[in-house]
């Protein structure tokens, strides 16, 4: 039996996903239904582009509703590590070959709550920086086989 997936979300990401779900189940679903009805009233559905576009949009919306429902049901609010330590839910600034870059370490679902790009904790760089402290230099092997070193410049919990 496959292990159930758990989605680690910040409280802000969880709240934004709940808002999106409410909008998709309410106002947006009603808007699509109205467009389908208006297109259906135009007559011949076989060549009615507006009808087919609205039905496709309805299908995508229902798929996203299912996705959000599952993620919210199976999510846990993550508690990021304290400032100075990198972990799931940290905003981390790294120095990579003289270039400073700031990311969030966590799942891509956190993108709803932040403007930062996200690094997966399962990626090579994510595994290398997870648990590191400010000032640490860690190395990881890139997919091309090259060894890359990064220095953690800052780490704080995602707010």
SULDA-V338347 format. One record per residue. N is the residue number from 1. RES is the residue in one letter. SS is DSSP state (a for helix, b for strand, c for the rest). PHI is phi in degrees with one decimal (none if undefined). Layout:
BEGIN
[[N;RES;SS;PHI] [N;RES;SS;PHI]]
END
This chain:
BEGIN
[[1;X;c;none] [2;X;c;-71.8] [3;X;c;-75.2] [4;X;c;-68.3] [5;X;c;-83.8] [6;X;c;-113.4] [7;X;b;-100.8] [8;X;b;-90.3] [9;X;b;-127.7] [10;X;c;-75.4] [11;X;a;-60.0] [12;X;a;-63.8] [13;X;a;-63.7] [14;X;a;-60.0] [15;X;a;-62.4] [16;X;a;-67.6] [17;X;a;-66.9] [18;X;a;-63.0] [19;X;a;-62.4] [20;X;a;-62.2] [21;X;a;-60.7] [22;X;a;-60.7] [23;X;a;-65.3] [24;X;a;-67.1] [25;X;a;-78.6] [26;X;a;-108.6] [27;X;a;-54.3] [28;X;a;-69.5] [29;X;a;-62.0] [30;X;a;-62.8] [31;X;a;-61.7] [32;X;a;-65.2] [33;X;a;-60.2] [34;X;a;-64.5] [35;X;a;-65.3] [36;X;a;-65.2] [37;X;a;-63.1] [38;X;a;-64.9] [39;X;a;-69.0] [40;X;a;-64.1] [41;X;a;-68.2] [42;X;c;-73.6] [43;X;c;110.6] [44;X;c;-45.7] [45;X;c;-80.7] [46;X;c;-64.1] [47;X;c;-120.8] [48;X;c;-101.1] [49;X;a;-61.9] [50;X;a;-64.2] [51;X;a;-65.5] [52;X;a;-66.6] [53;X;a;-65.8] [54;X;a;-66.7] [55;X;a;-65.5] [56;X;a;-65.4] [57;X;a;-62.9] [58;X;a;-62.6] [59;X;a;-63.6] [60;X;a;-63.9] [61;X;a;-63.3] [62;X;a;-64.0] [63;X;a;-64.0] [64;X;a;-68.5] [65;X;a;-59.8] [66;X;a;-62.5] [67;X;a;-59.5] [68;X;a;-63.9] [69;X;a;-59.7] [70;X;a;-65.3] [71;X;a;-63.9] [72;X;a;-68.2] [73;X;a;-64.7] [74;X;c;-100.5] [75;X;b;-95.1] [76;X;b;-129.1] [77;X;b;-76.0] [78;X;c;-86.7] [79;X;c;-109.6] [80;X;c;-68.3] [81;X;c;-66.5] [82;X;c;-66.9] [83;X;c;-53.6] [84;X;c;98.8] [85;X;b;-122.1] [86;X;c;-88.0] [87;X;c;-164.7] [88;X;c;-55.9] [89;X;c;95.8] [90;X;b;-90.9] [91;X;b;-91.3] [92;X;b;-121.6] [93;X;b;-106.0] [94;X;b;-120.3] [95;X;b;-107.8] [96;X;b;-120.2] [97;X;c;54.8] [98;X;c;84.9] [99;X;b;-108.9] [100;X;b;-88.0] [101;X;b;-136.8] [102;X;b;-117.9] [103;X;b;-137.7] [104;X;b;-108.5] [105;X;b;-90.3] [106;X;c;163.8] [107;X;c;-76.9] [108;X;a;-65.7] [109;X;a;-64.5] [110;X;a;-71.8] [111;X;a;-62.0] [112;X;a;-70.2] [113;X;a;-112.9] [114;X;c;-151.5] [115;X;c;-93.6] [116;X;c;-75.3] [117;X;b;-70.3] [118;X;b;-114.7] [119;X;b;-106.7] [120;X;c;-72.8] [121;X;c;-66.0] [122;X;c;-89.1] [123;X;c;-74.3] [124;X;a;-56.0] [125;X;a;-69.5] [126;X;a;-61.5] [127;X;a;-63.4] [128;X;a;-68.8] [129;X;a;-88.1] [130;X;c;-61.2] [131;X;c;92.5] [132;X;c;-71.5] [133;X;b;-115.7] [134;X;c;-54.9] [135;X;c;98.3] [136;X;c;-70.6] [137;X;b;-112.2] [138;X;b;-123.7] [139;X;b;-122.3] [140;X;b;-147.5] [141;X;b;-98.2] [142;X;c;-71.0] [143;X;c;-55.9] [144;X;c;-82.7] [145;X;c;94.1] [146;X;c;-76.3] [147;X;b;-84.2] [148;X;b;-123.5] [149;X;b;-109.6] [150;X;b;-133.2] [151;X;b;-112.1] [152;X;b;-80.1] [153;X;b;-94.3] [154;X;b;-157.0] [155;X;b;-151.5] [156;X;b;-147.7] [157;X;b;-65.2] [158;X;c;-69.0] [159;X;c;-94.6]]
END
